Amino acid sequence: MDKTDAAGPRPSLMSRLLRRVLLWFYKRQGWTAIGTPPPGGRYVLIAAPHTSNWDFVYFLGLVNALGLDTRFMAKDSLFRWPLGRFMRDMGGIAIDRKHRRNVVQAMIEEFGRRDRFVLTIAPEGTRSAVTQWRTGFYQIALGAGVPMVVGLMDYGTKTGGLGPTIMPTGDYASDMRQIAQVYRSVTPKHPERSIRNFEELLP
């Protein structure tokens, strides 16, 4: 079976206009996009720390500045009217949190169908304070045989984009130590909602 790319239908006029407004706002905030995507065009992009709704605005700006075509998973309640069409147009994939195991397998299969597919996942799964990451992002990357790219959004320096690329080995603790090392120096929008001791990410 021939693989396909991840291109979808043309966004609606309203989505295109709203996206332009958000990108205009992003450019006025003085952020700098950094990083280079790995070759191949298939990877899981880790979006952390995720502590604010503003993360989405700056995420759109940063991936646009880097020329990336990404997809992201979000809770299905965000895909209802009036935001539903916009969320899908921006690359959103609605997920039902009650069936996470099915979501992991579905995303692994999606990678298998695509020549190019960048899936953005926020491991915290919420903007509220957390003490642990969900492991779905790791399970998807491992099952699909694709690398993970450490996504950065540092409000302290207004710098964001792509950090190191890490290929999952199956040794979760070892791989997470590499990821945690990067995030120790990143300042989120609301530090009090973020994991402060990244050793907590380890099982």
N, C-alpha and C positions, 0 to 999 in steps of 0.2 A: 504493500500500500504506500502510495506516495504521501509524503508529509506535506503539510501546508504551513503557511505562516499564520501569525496571530491577528491579521488585519480583519477588521469588522466593518460594518456599514458606516457610511459617512455620518458624523455627529450632526444633530439637529442645529438649526440656526441659533436657537436660544443657548444651547450648550457651547457653541463656538463663540458667541458673544460673551458669555459668562467667563469662559476660559480666558479670553483676551483681557477682560477686566482683572482677573486674578493674576495673570502674568504681568500686567502693567503694574499692579500693586507690588508684586514680588520684586520687580526690577527697581522700584523706588526704595526698597528697604536696605539695599547695600550688601546683599549676600554675594558670596563668591562660590562658584561651582568648581569642584575638583574631582580628579579621578578618571580612570580609563576602564571601560568595561572589558571583561575577559573575552578572548576570541571565541567564536562559535555562536554567540547570541542566545544561549540557553543557560539560565542560571536563576537561583533564588536570591532575591535582594532583601536583606534583613533591614527592616525599617525600625530603628530604635535609637534613642529612647523615644517612646510615644506618650506624651503627657498632655497634649493640647490639641484642640481643633485647628490651631494655626499650623500644625505640622503638615496638614494636607495641602494648604496653600503653598507653603515653601517646598513641599515635595513636588508639586506640579511645576513650580518654577525651576527647580534644580534639574529634574529629568528633562525638561524642555531645553535648558541651557546645555545639557550634555548630549542632546539629540537622541534620547532613549525612548523607545516605545515599550511601555510597561503595562502590566496588568496587576491589579491588587485585589485582595480579598477583604471583604467587610461584612459586618453582620447584616442579615437580610432586612432588618427594619429600616436601614438607611436607603433601601431601594424602593420605598413606597413614594407615592405622590407627596410633595412636588419634586423631590430630588431624584427619584428613580431613574428617569431618562438621562439626566446629567451624570449620575454616578456610572451608569453603563457606558455612556459616551466617553467618559474619561478613562475607561479600562477596568471598571469595577466588576467583580464577580461576587454575587451574593452567596453567603454561606449560612447554613442553619447550624448554630452552635450545638444543637442537641445531637447532631450526627457528624462529629468531627472525624471519626475514623473513615466514613464514606468520603468526606472532603479530601482527606489525604490521598486516598486511592484515586479519586477523580482527577486530582491535580497531577499525580504521577502519570496517569494515562494521557492527560493533556500534553505533557511534555513529550510523550512518545509519539503524539500525532503532529508535533510542530517542528519545523526546521529552526525556527526562531521563536523563543518564548521567554520573556522575563517576568517572573512572578514576584511581586513585592508582598512581604508578610511582616506585620508588626507582632513579634512574639509575645508582647505583653497582653495583647488581645483587648485592651481597654486603656482609656486615658487616666483612670483612677490609679491610686497607689497599688503596687503589686510587690510581692516578695518572691515570685518565681515566674519564669517564662514558660509558655506552652511550647511543646516540642514538635508541633506539626511541621514547622518550617524545616527542621532537621530531617524528619522522617520523609518529607517530600523530596528534598535534595538527595538523600541517601537512596531512596527507592527509584528515583528517576536517573540517578547516576550523573547529576549535574553539580557544578560548584555552587557555593554560597558566597555572595559578595556582601561585605559589611557596609551597610548604608550609614552615612553620617549626616547628622543635623545638629551642629554645635551653635547654640544661641549665644555662647560666650564670645565667639569669634565671628559669628555670622558666616560660617563656612560649612558647606555641605556637599554631599555627592557620594562618591564611591571610594571605599577604603580597600583593604586587602581582600584577595580572593582565597577562599579556603575550600578545599575539596573534602567532603565528609569521608571519614575513614571507617566509621562504625564505632569508633571509640568516642562516645559522646563527651565524656569528661575532658579528654585531651583536646578535642576540637573546640569545646566551649572555653577552655582556658585561653586559646588564641583569640577568640572573639571577645572575651571579657577584657583582655589586655588592651584592646583598641578602645572599648567604651569607657574605660576608667578616666580617660582624659576628655570626654565629651560632656558638655553642659547642656541639659535639656531645658525646655521652656519653664517647666516646674520641677526643679530638682527634688522637692519633697515627695513627689509622686514616683520618682524613679528608684530603681534598685541602687542602693549606695554601696553595698558590699557585693561585688560581682562574684564572690565565691558562692553566694547563694544560688547562682545559676547552676552550680554543679549538683549532681544527684547525691 
